[in-house]
Amino acid sequence: MRGLQTPQLFHPVPGPKSEALVDILARRECPAITARRARRAAALGASSSDPIVWDEAVGANVWDVDGNRYVDLTSGFGVALVGHRDPAVLRAIHAQADRLLHAMGDAFPDRARIELLDALIEAAPPGITHAILGLSGSDAIDGAIKTAVLATGRPGVLTFRGGYHGLSLGTVPLQRYKAAFSDPFREITHPHVQHLPYGAPITEVRSALGSGRIGLVLVEPIQGRGGIRVPPSGWLEELAAAAHQAGALVAHDEIQTGLGRTGTPWAGTPTPDLLCVGKALGGGMPISATLGTAEVMAAWGASAGEALHTQTFLGHPVGCAAAVAVLDQLPQLAERCAKTGAQLRDALHAKGFTSQGRGLMLGVPLDDSVRVSRALLERGYIALPAGISAEVLALTPPVVLSAEQIQGFTHTLAELA
């Protein structure tokens, strides 16, 4: 069945059509965006291999322009949690596109936006009552920062090393995944950011909060790009208590962990003041949200005709409709992630690998995950390295990943690692 198949390769990876299209890409796209062969950008230290060029995707399968079929163990950066081209999401997109493609954000709402806001709050942890919509994870983090400044009157943000919260101008200083992402822009980005080790002793957290300038503690309940790192037991609860005692708010970045990915609807406890969600929310459409408690969101005040935080495509109708279709699946989605994640973990362990993470957010420690990820691609499996030193292979597949695909992947990984 399409979407549940193992790889089938007709051409070397990348194939001739992929290479020809990447030739065009090399001439037209900023060289900093897509890794390409050294012959195109040797001075910039580009990758020695071209990427494949995607052409089609369904379920857990991706096809490139050369007709090669792959198993996607990334779900497209975590976006296609429900599967590529999920039937319910497609029906919602088509139905909405037949009625209304674009509304007017904060000026004139549409039905899909209102339905999504209602569904989001119904799905949120207890105590979360309001939301601000955006288009990307960075938008959601920007919303959390602005909300915290308004609610606390404090400019400071405490984040954690290995954290990745986006690369917009507002979010780039928050990440401590790689200094190269933020150092060139240090003079024009948020100056009041502090960083501690992920899982730092609470005594260190209290010391950092003691300045009285921190208004927001921003944390991933499980670090994603930082290496699928799970915090010490009870640490999130202690972190929240320390923040609140110091008068700061807590925001959980659940852009990757949320919506059932880790086997529960939300990965973090206790309920934070602010919750950021994105990636899987739109089932493939660009949409995100900053969710918060009534008390915290009240800091924005009432609209006087011009919203303080908005954008042209706020609450895009098609994205909202797709997101409602994803949220309709949330209870079953979390259960399925737990079950499929256990199958994947067991298959890895049976081949002698250890793993970290929860549900369908797993990391496999490897000596050279960069080499292994490239070798896997050449065998038809799409997976990415993660961690500051690329110390793990990250596995965040769609929930529809089949038993045959799991067995094929773990067998191949055992041959390559």
KAPEPE-V739371 format. One record per residue. N is the residue number from 1. RES is the residue in one letter. PHI is phi as a letter, one per 30 degrees, with the letter a starting at -180 (none if undefined). OMEGA is omega as a letter, one per 40 degrees, with the letter a starting at -180 (NA if undefined). D_CENTER is the distance of its C-alpha to the mean C-alpha in Angstrom with 2 decimals. Layout:
N&RES&PHI&OMEGA&D_CENTER ; N&RES&PHI&OMEGA&D_CENTER
This chain:
1&M&none&a&27.81 ; 2&R&e&a&25.44 ; 3&G&j&a&21.83 ; 4&L&c&a&23.02 ; 5&Q&c&i&24.97 ; 6&T&d&a&25.09 ; 7&P&d&i&25.10 ; 8&Q&b&a&28.05 ; 9&L&c&i&28.73 ; 10&F&c&a&31.57 ; 11&H&b&i&31.15 ; 12&P&e&a&30.16 ; 13&V&c&e&26.54 ; 14&P&d&i&26.13 ; 15&G&d&a&28.88 ; 16&P&d&i&31.31 ; 17&K&d&i&29.67 ; 18&S&d&a&26.31 ; 19&E&d&a&28.32 ; 20&A&d&i&30.29 ; 21&L&d&i&27.33 ; 22&V&d&i&25.75 ; 23&D&e&i&29.19 ; 24&I&d&i&28.72 ; 25&L&e&a&25.22 ; 26&A&d&a&26.81 ; 27&R&d&a&29.42 ; 28&R&c&a&27.29 ; 29&E&c&i&23.85 ; 30&C&e&a&23.52 ; 31&P&d&a&23.81 ; 32&A&d&a&20.92 ; 33&I&d&a&18.28 ; 34&T&c&i&18.76 ; 35&A&d&a&20.33 ; 36&R&b&a&23.78 ; 37&R&d&a&27.07 ; 38&A&e&a&29.09 ; 39&R&d&a&31.89 ; 40&R&c&a&29.90 ; 41&A&a&a&28.69 ; 42&A&e&a&30.52 ; 43&A&d&a&30.97 ; 44&L&c&i&27.27 ; 45&G&i&a&26.73 ; 46&A&d&i&24.66 ; 47&S&d&i&23.69 ; 48&S&d&a&26.74 ; 49&S&b&i&25.25 ; 50&D&d&i&24.17 ; 51&P&d&i&21.01 ; 52&I&d&i&21.57 ; 53&V&c&a&21.43 ; 54&W&d&i&19.75 ; 55&D&b&a&22.16 ; 56&E&a&i&21.24 ; 57&A&a&i&18.86 ; 58&V&a&a&19.50 ; 59&G&h&i&18.42 ; 60&A&c&a&17.29 ; 61&N&c&i&19.44 ; 62&V&b&i&19.16 ; 63&W&c&i&22.38 ; 64&D&c&a&23.06 ; 65&V&d&i&25.86 ; 66&D&c&i&28.30 ; 67&G&i&i&27.93 ; 68&N&d&i&26.27 ; 69&R&c&a&24.19 ; 70&Y&b&i&21.18 ; 71&V&c&a&19.11 ; 72&D&c&i&15.36 ; 73&L&c&i&13.88 ; 74&T&c&a&10.39 ; 75&S&h&i&10.26 ; 76&G&h&a&9.55 ; 77&F&i&i&6.30 ; 78&G&i&a&5.52 ; 79&V&d&a&7.00 ; 80&A&d&i&10.44 ; 81&L&e&i&10.40 ; 82&V&d&a&13.83 ; 83&G&j&i&14.90 ; 84&H&d&i&15.50 ; 85&R&h&i&18.02 ; 86&D&e&a&18.21 ; 87&P&e&a&21.78 ; 88&A&d&i&21.26 ; 89&V&d&i&18.56 ; 90&L&d&i&20.95 ; 91&R&d&i&23.86 ; 92&A&d&i&22.25 ; 93&I&d&a&21.36 ; 94&H&d&a&24.90 ; 95&A&d&a&26.63 ; 96&Q&d&a&25.00 ; 97&A&d&i&25.58 ; 98&D&d&a&29.19 ; 99&R&c&a&29.61 ; 100&L&a&i&27.62 ; 101&L&c&a&25.14 ; 102&H&b&i&25.04 ; 103&A&c&a&26.31 ; 104&M&b&i&26.84 ; 105&G&h&a&24.05 ; 106&D&d&a&25.73 ; 107&A&d&a&29.19 ; 108&F&b&i&29.36 ; 109&P&d&i&26.77 ; 110&D&b&a&26.71 ; 111&R&d&a&26.69 ; 112&A&d&i&23.17 ; 113&R&d&a&21.68 ; 114&I&d&i&23.93 ; 115&E&d&i&23.17 ; 116&L&d&i&19.40 ; 117&L&e&i&20.02 ; 118&D&d&a&22.39 ; 119&A&d&i&20.13 ; 120&L&d&a&17.24 ; 121&I&d&i&19.76 ; 122&E&d&a&21.34 ; 123&A&d&a&18.15 ; 124&A&d&i&17.34 ; 125&P&d&i&18.87 ; 126&P&e&i&22.57 ; 127&G&j&i&23.44 ; 128&I&d&a&20.57 ; 129&T&b&a&22.54 ; 130&H&b&a&21.29 ; 131&A&b&i&18.35 ; 132&I&c&a&17.72 ; 133&L&d&i&15.90 ; 134&G&b&a&14.08 ; 135&L&c&a&12.61 ; 136&S&b&i&9.37 ; 137&G&e&i&7.05 ; 138&S&e&i&10.00 ; 139&D&e&a&12.37 ; 140&A&d&i&11.26 ; 141&I&d&i&11.77 ; 142&D&e&i&14.94 ; 143&G&d&i&16.13 ; 144&A&d&i&15.91 ; 145&I&d&a&17.84 ; 146&K&d&a&20.41 ; 147&T&d&a&20.93 ; 148&A&d&i&21.59 ; 149&V&d&i&24.03 ; 150&L&d&a&25.88 ; 151&A&d&a&26.04 ; 152&T&c&a&27.15 ; 153&G&i&a&28.79 ; 154&R&c&a&27.21 ; 155&P&d&a&25.25 ; 156&G&d&i&23.84 ; 157&V&b&i&20.34 ; 158&L&c&i&19.93 ; 159&T&b&a&16.83 ; 160&F&b&a&16.67 ; 161&R&d&a&17.04 ; 162&G&j&a&14.27 ; 163&G&d&i&11.83 ; 164&Y&b&a&9.34 ; 165&H&b&i&8.88 ; 166&G&j&a&9.22 ; 167&L&b&i&12.51 ; 168&S&d&a&14.46 ; 169&L&d&a&17.88 ; 170&G&d&a&17.17 ; 171&T&c&a&14.13 ; 172&V&e&i&15.19 ; 173&P&d&a&17.74 ; 174&L&d&a&15.44 ; 175&Q&d&i&13.71 ; 176&R&b&i&15.90 ; 177&Y&c&i&14.22 ; 178&K&b&a&16.83 ; 179&A&d&a&19.68 ; 180&A&d&i&20.09 ; 181&F&d&a&17.13 ; 182&S&c&a&18.91 ; 183&D&e&a&22.56 ; 184&P&d&a&23.86 ; 185&F&c&a&22.86 ; 186&R&e&a&23.99 ; 187&E&d&a&27.00 ; 188&I&b&a&25.24 ; 189&T&c&a&22.27 ; 190&H&e&a&22.16 ; 191&P&d&a&24.89 ; 192&H&c&a&24.54 ; 193&V&c&i&21.65 ; 194&Q&c&a&22.37 ; 195&H&b&i&20.58 ; 196&L&b&i&21.49 ; 197&P&d&i&20.67 ; 198&Y&d&a&17.96 ; 199&G&i&a&20.20 ; 200&A&e&i&23.05 ; 201&P&e&a&26.26 ; 202&I&d&i&26.55 ; 203&T&d&i&29.71 ; 204&E&d&i&27.75 ; 205&V&d&a&25.37 ; 206&R&d&i&28.49 ; 207&S&d&i&30.06 ; 208&A&d&a&27.22 ; 209&L&d&a&27.33 ; 210&G&d&i&31.11 ; 211&S&d&a&31.28 ; 212&G&i&a&30.70 ; 213&R&c&a&28.50 ; 214&I&d&i&25.07 ; 215&G&c&a&23.91 ; 216&L&b&i&20.29 ; 217&V&c&a&18.75 ; 218&L&c&a&14.97 ; 219&V&b&i&13.33 ; 220&E&d&i&10.40 ; 221&P&e&i&12.25 ; 222&I&b&i&11.18 ; 223&Q&d&a&10.12 ; 224&G&c&a&7.58 ; 225&R&d&i&8.62 ; 226&G&d&i&11.73 ; 227&G&k&a&12.95 ; 228&I&h&a&11.81 ; 229&R&c&i&14.25 ; 230&V&c&a&15.63 ; 231&P&d&i&17.72 ; 232&P&e&i&21.45 ; 233&S&e&i&22.73 ; 234&G&i&a&23.42 ; 235&W&d&a&21.81 ; 236&L&d&i&19.44 ; 237&E&d&i&22.59 ; 238&E&d&i&24.67 ; 239&L&d&i&22.20 ; 240&A&d&a&22.30 ; 241&A&d&i&26.07 ; 242&A&d&i&26.56 ; 243&A&d&a&24.53 ; 244&H&d&i&26.42 ; 245&Q&d&i&29.68 ; 246&A&d&i&29.14 ; 247&G&i&i&28.39 ; 248&A&c&i&24.70 ; 249&L&c&i&21.82 ; 250&V&c&i&18.77 ; 251&A&c&i&15.24 ; 252&H&c&i&12.52 ; 253&D&d&i&8.99 ; 254&E&c&a&7.64 ; 255&I&d&i&4.56 ; 256&Q&c&a&3.36 ; 257&T&d&a&7.17 ; 258&G&d&i&8.70 ; 259&L&i&i&10.83 ; 260&G&j&a&12.58 ; 261&R&e&a&10.23 ; 262&T&c&i&12.36 ; 263&G&j&i&15.57 ; 264&T&b&a&15.95 ; 265&P&e&i&14.69 ; 266&W&b&a&13.29 ; 267&A&d&a&13.01 ; 268&G&c&i&14.75 ; 269&T&b&e&18.45 ; 270&P&d&i&20.51 ; 271&T&e&i&19.46 ; 272&P&d&i&18.23 ; 273&D&d&a&19.78 ; 274&L&b&a&16.55 ; 275&L&b&a&13.30 ; 276&C&c&a&10.21 ; 277&V&b&i&8.28 ; 278&G&a&i&6.55 ; 279&K&h&a&4.87 ; 280&A&d&a&7.47 ; 281&L&e&a&9.79 ; 282&G&c&i&11.74 ; 283&G&h&a&12.14 ; 284&G&k&i&12.00 ; 285&M&c&a&13.18 ; 286&P&d&i&11.68 ; 287&I&a&a&11.67 ; 288&S&a&i&10.30 ; 289&A&a&i&12.46 ; 290&T&c&i&13.87 ; 291&L&c&a&15.94 ; 292&G&a&i&18.93 ; 293&T&d&i&22.36 ; 294&A&d&a&25.39 ; 295&E&d&a&26.94 ; 296&V&d&a&24.10 ; 297&M&d&i&23.49 ; 298&A&d&a&27.28 ; 299&A&d&i&27.17 ; 300&W&d&a&26.33 ; 301&G&i&a&29.70 ; 302&A&d&i&30.75 ; 303&S&d&i&30.33 ; 304&A&c&i&33.55 ; 305&G&j&i&32.92 ; 306&E&b&a&30.30 ; 307&A&d&i&26.84 ; 308&L&d&a&25.77 ; 309&H&b&a&22.12 ; 310&T&a&i&21.67 ; 311&Q&a&a&21.14 ; 312&T&e&a&22.86 ; 313&F&c&i&20.25 ; 314&L&e&i&19.48 ; 315&G&i&a&19.03 ; 316&H&e&a&19.48 ; 317&P&e&a&21.50 ; 318&V&d&i&20.10 ; 319&G&d&i&16.45 ; 320&C&d&a&17.77 ; 321&A&d&i&19.79 ; 322&A&d&a&17.02 ; 323&A&d&i&14.96 ; 324&V&d&i&18.21 ; 325&A&d&i&18.58 ; 326&V&d&a&15.30 ; 327&L&d&i&16.31 ; 328&D&e&a&19.72 ; 329&Q&c&a&18.47 ; 330&L&e&a&16.63 ; 331&P&e&i&19.50 ; 332&Q&d&a&20.14 ; 333&L&d&i&16.52 ; 334&A&d&i&16.17 ; 335&E&d&a&19.54 ; 336&R&d&i&18.82 ; 337&C&d&i&15.72 ; 338&A&d&a&18.07 ; 339&K&d&a&20.82 ; 340&T&d&i&19.15 ; 341&G&d&i&17.38 ; 342&A&d&i&20.90 ; 343&Q&d&i&22.36 ; 344&L&d&i&20.04 ; 345&R&d&a&20.70 ; 346&D&d&i&24.40 ; 347&A&d&i&24.64 ; 348&L&d&a&23.19 ; 349&H&d&i&25.61 ; 350&A&d&i&28.42 ; 351&K&c&i&28.01 ; 352&G&j&i&28.22 ; 353&F&c&i&24.61 ; 354&T&c&i&23.08 ; 355&S&b&i&19.50 ; 356&Q&b&a&17.36 ; 357&G&j&a&14.66 ; 358&R&b&i&14.94 ; 359&G&h&i&14.85 ; 360&L&c&i&12.76 ; 361&M&b&a&10.77 ; 362&L&b&i&13.63 ; 363&G&b&i&14.76 ; 364&V&c&i&18.22 ; 365&P&d&i&20.15 ; 366&L&b&i&22.03 ; 367&D&d&a&24.49 ; 368&D&b&a&23.17 ; 369&S&d&i&19.77 ; 370&V&d&i&19.94 ; 371&R&d&a&23.22 ; 372&V&d&a&22.21 ; 373&S&d&i&19.12 ; 374&R&d&i&21.52 ; 375&A&d&i&24.18 ; 376&L&d&i&21.98 ; 377&L&e&a&21.21 ; 378&E&d&i&24.96 ; 379&R&c&i&25.45 ; 380&G&j&i&23.02 ; 381&Y&b&a&19.83 ; 382&I&c&i&16.54 ; 383&A&b&a&14.70 ; 384&L&b&i&13.36 ; 385&P&d&i&14.58 ; 386&A&b&a&12.77 ; 387&G&j&a&14.51 ; 388&I&e&i&16.59 ; 389&S&c&a&19.34 ; 390&A&h&a&17.45 ; 391&E&d&i&18.95 ; 392&V&b&i&16.87 ; 393&L&c&a&15.82 ; 394&A&d&i&12.31 ; 395&L&b&i&12.53 ; 396&T&b&a&9.82 ; 397&P&d&i&12.24 ; 398&P&d&a&13.03 ; 399&V&d&a&15.14 ; 400&V&d&i&18.11 ; 401&L&e&a&18.44 ; 402&S&d&i&22.22 ; 403&A&d&i&24.47 ; 404&E&d&i&26.02 ; 405&Q&d&i&22.80 ; 406&I&d&a&22.01 ; 407&Q&d&i&25.57 ; 408&G&d&i&25.60 ; 409&F&d&a&22.53 ; 410&T&d&i&23.80 ; 411&H&d&i&27.25 ; 412&T&d&i&26.11 ; 413&L&d&i&24.08 ; 414&A&d&i&27.25 ; 415&E&d&a&29.28 ; 416&L&c&a&27.16 ; 417&A&d&NA&26.02
